[in-house]
Amino acid sequence: MTRSTRRVGTIATAVFALAIPALAAPADAATGGARLTPNAAQQCKAVALKPIVHADAVKRTSTLANLVARLGTNKDPYGLNGPQRTALQSASAGITALDAQIAGTCYPSAAALKSDAQKLFVDYRVYWLRGPQTGAIRAADALAGARARLGQAAAKAAPLVGTNAKAQADLAAMNRALATADAKLGTPPSAGSTIAAAAGLQPAVDMTNDTAVLEAAHSDLLAAKAALAAARAAGLAVISDLKG
């Protein structure tokens, strides 16, 4: 074999060696089909649950926005509206971020997706906490306004009762009722203890304490409302006494 022949043989061997990988049959050639790369929908689990989670997230952010708007229409005698508005807006931002995270995550199992979705209900407590909490703050604001008006009326009546014994007694009853309301509501700018405690609640996995605090605040708000109704009735009696 000449040197020229050997050189051609070496070149041919190299060419065939380079060509072999390109000519190798696909791993599934025996089945007669080409390999398909699974897309995200085929790889990710529980994709059908994501629209349900998104709908829940939208519902909650809408509720939070409505609560913020309601706080905006109230006077703020106890200084609770600003912190509550911040808490509601922070919850809304957190829910929006969680919703986006869930939408963009490829979950290996339905359990993994549900674990993240559960945060929507536990970490924010829109209906178990934020709604009732905001309602308590708004009720305290409204009752404080009524208390202020009744207090002004009592102050105006004081110099008018003179020696009218009936008017004096009814005015005293009015002032006692106002004091009862103050014990429950507090005196602006300081809210009553249960109302302040309810306003400071945070979401919890175990809502036993939150529920107890909210119930205590609700009870005191009802008691304050009843006391103010009694004060109003006594005030009307004072007016009647003075007219008689």
LINNORPE-V277085 format. One record per residue. N is the residue number from 0. RES is the residue in one small letter. SS is DSSP state (h for helix, s for strand, l for the rest). PSI is psi as a letter, one per 30 degrees, with the letter a starting at -180 (999 if undefined). Layout:
n->(N:N)
res->(RES:RES)
ss->(SS:SS)
psi->(PSI:PSI)
//
This chain:
n->(0:1:2:3:4:5:6:7:8:9:10:11:12:13:14:15:16:17:18:19:20:21:22:23:24:25:26:27:28:29:30:31:32:33:34:35:36:37:38:39:40:41:42:43:44:45:46:47:48:49:50:51:52:53:54:55:56:57:58:59:60:61:62:63:64:65:66:67:68:69:70:71:72:73:74:75:76:77:78:79:80:81:82:83:84:85:86:87:88:89:90:91:92:93:94:95:96:97:98:99:100:101:102:103:104:105:106:107:108:109:110:111:112:113:114:115:116:117:118:119:120:121:122:123:124:125:126:127:128:129:130:131:132:133:134:135:136:137:138:139:140:141:142:143:144:145:146:147:148:149:150:151:152:153:154:155:156:157:158:159:160:161:162:163:164:165:166:167:168:169:170:171:172:173:174:175:176:177:178:179:180:181:182:183:184:185:186:187:188:189:190:191:192:193:194:195:196:197:198:199:200:201:202:203:204:205:206:207:208:209:210:211:212:213:214:215:216:217:218:219:220:221:222:223:224:225:226:227:228:229:230:231:232:233:234:235:236:237:238:239:240:241:242:243)
res->(m:t:r:s:t:r:r:v:g:t:i:a:t:a:v:f:a:l:a:i:p:a:l:a:a:p:a:d:a:a:t:g:g:a:r:l:t:p:n:a:a:q:q:c:k:a:v:a:l:k:p:i:v:h:a:d:a:v:k:r:t:s:t:l:a:n:l:v:a:r:l:g:t:n:k:d:p:y:g:l:n:g:p:q:r:t:a:l:q:s:a:s:a:g:i:t:a:l:d:a:q:i:a:g:t:c:y:p:s:a:a:a:l:k:s:d:a:q:k:l:f:v:d:y:r:v:y:w:l:r:g:p:q:t:g:a:i:r:a:a:d:a:l:a:g:a:r:a:r:l:g:q:a:a:a:k:a:a:p:l:v:g:t:n:a:k:a:q:a:d:l:a:a:m:n:r:a:l:a:t:a:d:a:k:l:g:t:p:p:s:a:g:s:t:i:a:a:a:a:g:l:q:p:a:v:d:m:t:n:d:t:a:v:l:e:a:a:h:s:d:l:l:a:a:k:a:a:l:a:a:a:r:a:a:g:l:a:v:i:s:d:l:k:g)
ss->(l:l:h:h:h:h:h:h:h:h:h:h:h:h:h:h:h:h:h:h:h:h:h:l:l:l:l:l:h:h:h:l:l:l:l:l:l:l:l:h:h:h:h:l:l:l:h:h:h:h:h:h:h:h:h:h:h:h:h:h:h:h:h:h:h:h:h:h:h:h:h:h:l:l:l:l:l:l:l:l:h:h:h:h:h:h:h:h:h:h:h:h:h:h:h:h:h:h:h:h:h:h:h:h:l:l:l:l:l:h:h:h:h:h:h:h:h:h:h:h:h:h:l:l:l:h:h:h:h:h:h:h:h:h:h:h:h:h:h:h:h:h:h:h:h:h:h:h:h:h:h:h:h:h:h:h:h:h:l:l:l:l:l:l:h:h:h:h:h:h:h:h:h:h:h:h:h:h:h:h:h:h:h:h:h:s:s:l:l:s:s:l:h:h:h:h:h:h:h:l:l:l:l:l:l:l:l:h:h:h:h:h:h:h:h:h:h:h:h:h:h:h:h:h:h:h:h:h:h:h:h:h:h:h:h:h:h:h:h:h:h:h:h:l)
psi->(k:l:e:e:e:e:e:e:e:e:e:e:e:e:e:e:e:e:f:e:e:f:f:k:k:l:e:g:e:f:f:g:l:l:k:k:k:k:l:e:e:f:e:k:l:h:e:f:f:e:e:e:e:e:e:e:e:e:e:e:e:e:e:e:e:e:e:e:e:e:e:f:f:k:l:i:f:f:g:f:e:e:e:e:e:e:e:e:e:e:e:e:e:e:e:e:e:e:e:e:e:e:e:g:k:j:k:f:l:e:e:e:e:e:e:e:e:f:f:e:e:e:f:e:h:e:f:e:d:e:e:e:e:e:e:e:e:e:e:e:e:e:e:e:e:e:e:e:e:e:e:e:e:e:e:e:f:e:f:f:f:b:g:j:e:e:e:e:e:e:e:e:e:e:e:e:e:e:e:e:e:e:f:e:f:l:j:k:g:k:l:l:e:e:e:e:e:e:f:g:k:l:k:l:e:j:g:e:e:e:e:e:e:e:e:e:e:e:e:e:e:e:e:e:e:e:e:e:e:e:e:e:e:e:e:e:e:e:e:e:e:e:e:999)
//
